[in-house]
Amino acid sequence: MKHWLLVVLGVAVVLSTVVEAKVIVQTVQYRQGPTLLEGVLAYKEKGPKKRPGIVLFHQKLGITAYEKMRARQLAEEGYVVLTADIFGKDIRPTDDSQAAQEVSKYHGDRGLLRARAKAGFNFLKQFGKTDASRIAAVGYGFGGQVALELARSGEMVKAVVSVHGNLETPEPDEARNITAEILVEHGGDDPFVPWSEVTAFKDEMDKANVPYQLNVYSDAVHAFTIQNGSHLPATGVAYNAKADRRAWRDMILFLREIV
């Protein structure tokens, strides 16, 4: 963020800026069992010795330029951000068909999904600049589901944000393990996460007395924050600039309040 300093000397007014701290972006490797994972770490070069952390979970195509952009944005807000790898090093689907095959592995094995999420969470928690008591999980699309499953596993995350993510789980009673406050940002016309799934999620959270916030953005379908060239809401996947801006604003306010 730029800060303007106003100095009045007689009739002269001098404006100067403080240059924003440089954001460091590093590729990092870590393991979940025998599996090598490769994530991206982002943080400001200068700042407090310990900062709140965010483990960022990718959408169905794995870690792409989109996740790296979001990680940098969150780092600029003062967070240490790890874009965690769920699929494994070098596994990066190149189309929807490959992505569906990869994601189906984790839909069918929630234990593995949680283990991969925890591996990223633990790496970030142990990083020297991270305040281990102030970590949030943020996920986009498939990553939103990953973030929620991390919370359902009982991991000590402070806040969870799911952005146009899947909300279902085979074990809704495990919501009792959640320690985080939750923000769900949902496209009101999302055909891939129907309202029945949203209602089931609300019932799950209410039954477990989990504090949550549900933001529904009208005229938005699935993946409404991702500029992938699609502007055809009829396909069920399309970018919506207004919903994207509002979702980002709402997420930052939520994170600042809790983490």
N, C-alpha and C positions, 0 to 999 in steps of 0.2 A: 504494500500500500504506500502511496506517496503522501508525504506530509509537507504542508506549506508553512513556511515561517514568515510572518509579517513583521517587519521592523520599520518603525517610523523615525526618521532622522530629519528634523526640520520639516521641509516640505517633500523630502525624498521618501519614497516607499520602495523597499527592496524585497523581492520575492525570491526565495531559494527553495530547492527541493532536497530531501534526503533520499538518496538512491535506494531502491528496494534491495533487500538482501538477496544474494544469488541463491537459486534453488539447485541443490545438488541432486542429480539423478544417477542411480547406480544399479547395474544388474547384479543380482545376488543369487547364490545357489544355497539350497538347504535340502534336507531329506525328510520324507515320511516313510519310515521303515527303510527298505532298500531302494525306494524310488527317488530319483534325483528330480528336484523341482527348481524352477528358475523364475524368480520374481523380480520386481522392480521397486527399489527403495527411493523415496523422494523426501527431501527436507531442506529447510533453509540453512545456508551455510552459517549464518549468524543468528543468534537467538538465545533463549534460556537454555541452561544446561540440560534440563529435562523438559520435554514437551508432551502434550497429549498425543496419542497415537491413533491411527485409523488403519485397520486391515481392510483392503479394498478387494472385492471379489468380482471377477470378470464375467462377462456375458458368454453366450454359447460358443463363440468363436475363439475363446481363450484370450490371452493378453494381446491386445492390439494397440494401435495408436490412440484409440479412444480412451482406453483405461489409463494409458500414460498421460494423456491430456488431463484427465480428471485427477490423477495423482498429483500432477504439478499444481493444478488449481487448489487442491486441498492443502498442499505444502505451503503455498503462498498465504493460506489462511492461518498458518502457524502450527500445522500438524506434521508429525512424522508419519509418512504413509508407506505401507508395503502393499503393492499390488501382488496379491498372493496367486500362486500357480496351483490350480486344482488338477489339471490334466497330466502334468509331467513335462519335463524339459523336451523341447522339440515337437511336442504334440500340439499343433496349431491347425485346427480345421480350416480349410480354404473355401468351403461352401456349406450351405444349409444341410445338405445330406450328410456330410462328414460330421458336422456339428451335432446333428440329431443322434447319430450313432454314439458319439463320445458322451453326450449328456445322458443318454439312456443307461450307460454303465452306472452312473451315480444315482439316478432315480431308482435303479434296482438294488443299490447297495448303499443305504444311508450311513452305515458304519464307515465305509470307505470315504464317503463324502465328508463326514464329520472329521475323520482322521486327517484328511488333506487340509480342511479348514483350520484345525487345531495346530497343524504344523506351521502354517503361516502366522497364526496368532502368537504362538510361542516364540517364533523367530523375532517378530516385532517386539514382543515383551522383553526379550533379552538384549535388544539393541541398545547401545549405551546412551542414546539421546532420548529414549522413550520413558515417559512416566508410566510404569507398569500398572499403576492403579487407575489410569485414565485412558482406556482404550475403547474405541468404538469399532463396529463392523458396518461397512457399507457395501451394498451389492447391486449390480445392474442386471436385469433379466435373470438368467440362470444364477448369477451371483447373488441376487436378492434372496433366492431360496437357500443358497449356501450360508448367507449371513444369519438367516432365521434358524437354520439347523444348528449352527454354532451356538446360538443362544439356547435352543432347546436342549442341547447337550449338557447345559449347566456351566459352561465356561463363563468366567467372570468378566463379561463385557459390560461396559456402562450404558451403551446405547447401540441400537441397531437401526439401520435405514435400508429398506428394500425399495428400489426404484423400478417400476414396471416388472416386478419379479413374481414368480410363482409362489403361492402362499400355502399350498396343500402340504400335508405331512401324513405318513401312515400311522403315526403315534401321537395324536393330538393331546393325550394326557401328559406327555412329557413337557408341555408348556409350564407345568409346575416347577420345572428346573430353571426357568428363565429369571435372571437377575437384572436384565437390562430394561430400559424403556425403549419402546419401539415406535418408529415412524414408517408407515407404508404410504408410498406415493403411487397412485394407481390411475391408469387411463380409464375414464368413464365408459369408453366404447371398446375396451380391449376384448377381442373375441377369444383370445388364448387363455385369459384368466377371467372366466365368467363370474357374474355376480354371485352365483351359488358358492364359488370358492372364496370370495370375499366374505360372504355371510358366515361360512364355516370357520374362517379365520377369526372373525369377530367373536363368535361363540367360544372358540378355543381360548382366546385371550381373556374373555369375560369370566369363563369358568375358573381359570387359574389366577384371576385377579392381577393380571399383568397390565401395567400402565402402557397404553398405546394411543397413537394418533393416526387416523386414517384420512389422507388427503386424496380426493377424487378430482381429477382434472377433466372437465367436459371437453368433448370433441377430440379427445386424445385416444389413440389406439395403443397397440403394443409397441415397445421400444421407442416411445415418443421423444426421448432425449438424444437419440443417436442419429446423426446426420449421415445417412447411408445412401442418399440420392433418391429415396422413395418419398413421393408426395401423393401417394394414392391410398388414403385411409380405407378404401374398400378392400384392399388386400389384407387388412388387419395389422400391418406393420408400416408405420410412417412417422416421420419427424414432425413435431409440433413445436414451433419456436416459442410460443407464448407459454405452453405448459412446461417446456424445458426451463425457461427463465424462472418461472414461479417455483418449480420443484427445487431448483438449485437454491433459490432464496430461502425457501422453507426448510431445506435440509441444513443449511448453515446456521440459521436461527436455532433450530433444534439442537444441533451439536454444541453450539456455544453455550446453551443453557445447561446442558447435562455433562459434557465431557470437559 
